Amino acid sequence: MNCKDIRELLKSDYLDNEAGLRQEQDVKEHLDRCPECRAVEKKLRSQRLLFENAGRFQPPEQVWRNIREAIVNERMKEEDPVRPTLIERLRGLIWSQRPVFAVVRVMAMMIFAVVLAGGILRRQQLINQEINSDIISAYSFSSDNGELARDMGTSIEEYFL
Amino acid sequence: MSNILEGLMNDISQDILEKASQGDLEAFERVYKSASGFVYNVALRVSRNSADAQEVTQDVFMKIYRNLKGFQFRSAFRTWVYRITVNSAINHYRKSCREEKDKADYQGIIETIPGSGSAADKAVQNDNETRLKALLELLSPQHRACLVLREIEGLSYQEIAASLKIPVNTVRSRLKRARQALLEQAGKDQVQDEL
């Protein structure tokens, strides 16, 4: 094995005692005659000391209290499930934070706005049509049977006409 | 190092697990006392933040509580706890990165160092913690998790592979890369010191 192979083993199986007997022997023999690889081994072992001296910590007491409280709350919900009514479920769906519901909400609002605007415009059109027909009939000189309209103005005007 | 793990969770008997799975809160507290050290320490090293580590610990134990009925054997339980812990810690780390709240909370850790020992011992330990955290920060969460499970928790390659659901060769290559990165950093630090 060359230095590269030995260093690969040093960084894994050899350092972690996972190498087989034969591999371990090969590495040891190589280290005996190679100062560069010995230096790498030394660095790796000194780094390992950092991990070996790492402190072990206990979670604060509050963590267990939070977990216990969460479990008790979950159990209470399981024992006494408050089933949402149909209206509450619908309300939940409508005001859901999911993107798909947000898109549906926006689309529904747009459709509503278009329908509303369409209704208003149509109504306005009908009113305009009605006014126009009134004006036309009011200023028309002919009636259906070809006679002059009777409601053209005052009685004096009608006399002269 | 493996003694840590032998103490950890090995004192959870099948009986306690069964009671806990049936909703016995006292039994579940024993499970918590036995496994919380491992969960919290791994979470602390992977997430790098004591507040995140506490959240991860809570998440992990709530998952254990909700899903305990499915676990019949102690060995599976251990591996399962390792897996949930690492996955939760990595997910939490990624989430906190997205929220740009991943600042290393050195003070948070230093405050929780046990009170025994002289002031000099504490100073040495604090220095060790600071250097260790700086090194771990160089690694990706996956490499960090592998290294922490091996170096601090003393898991074998097989145990790490089973916990992370990855092949043993992937464990090996992650450890190599992690150690290579640490060696390179040590080289840079040495050059800077010499300058």
Contacts between the chains, C-beta under 8 A, distances in Angstrom:
chain1	res1	chain2	res2	distance
A	8	B	176	6.4
A	11	B	175	6.9
A	11	B	176	4.5
A	11	B	179	4.4
A	11	B	180	6.3
A	11	B	183	7.9
A	12	B	172	4.9
A	12	B	175	5.3
A	12	B	176	5.0
A	12	B	179	7.8
A	13	B	172	7.1
A	15	B	179	7.6
A	16	B	150	6.4
A	16	B	157	7.0
A	16	B	175	7.2
A	18	B	156	7.2
A	18	B	157	5.5
A	40	B	183	7.3
A	43	B	183	5.9
A	43	B	186	6.1
A	44	B	179	6.3
A	44	B	183	7.1
A	47	B	135	7.6
A	47	B	179	7.4
A	47	B	182	5.6
A	47	B	183	7.4
A	47	B	186	6.7
A	48	B	151	6.6
A	50	B	128	6.1
A	50	B	131	5.9
A	50	B	132	4.9
A	50	B	135	6.9
A	51	B	132	6.9
A	51	B	147	7.8
A	51	B	151	3.7
A	51	B	152	5.5
A	52	B	1	7.3
A	52	B	151	7.7
A	53	B	125	7.2
A	53	B	128	5.0
A	54	B	45	7.9
A	54	B	128	6.9
A	54	B	129	7.1
A	54	B	132	5.7
A	54	B	152	5.4
A	55	B	109	7.9
A	55	B	113	5.5
A	55	B	114	7.3
A	55	B	125	5.9
A	55	B	128	7.8
A	55	B	129	6.2
A	56	B	4	7.3
A	56	B	37	6.5
A	56	B	41	5.8
A	57	B	37	7.8
A	57	B	40	6.3
A	57	B	41	6.0
A	57	B	44	6.3
A	57	B	109	7.3
A	57	B	112	5.0
A	57	B	113	7.5
A	57	B	114	7.8
A	58	B	36	7.3
A	58	B	37	6.0
A	58	B	40	6.8
A	58	B	112	7.9
A	59	B	36	5.4
A	59	B	37	7.8
A	59	B	39	7.8
A	59	B	40	4.1
A	59	B	53	7.5
A	59	B	54	6.1
A	59	B	57	5.1
A	60	B	54	6.7
A	60	B	112	7.6
A	62	B	54	7.6
A	63	B	36	7.3
A	63	B	40	7.6
A	63	B	54	5.3
A	63	B	57	5.3
A	63	B	58	6.0
A	64	B	29	7.1
A	64	B	32	5.9
A	64	B	36	7.4
A	66	B	58	5.5
A	67	B	32	6.8
A	67	B	58	5.6
A	67	B	61	5.0
A	67	B	62	6.6
A	67	B	65	7.7
A	68	B	25	7.0
A	68	B	29	7.6
A	70	B	58	7.3
A	70	B	62	6.0
A	71	B	25	6.7
A	71	B	28	7.4
A	71	B	62	7.7
A	71	B	65	5.8
A	75	B	23	7.5
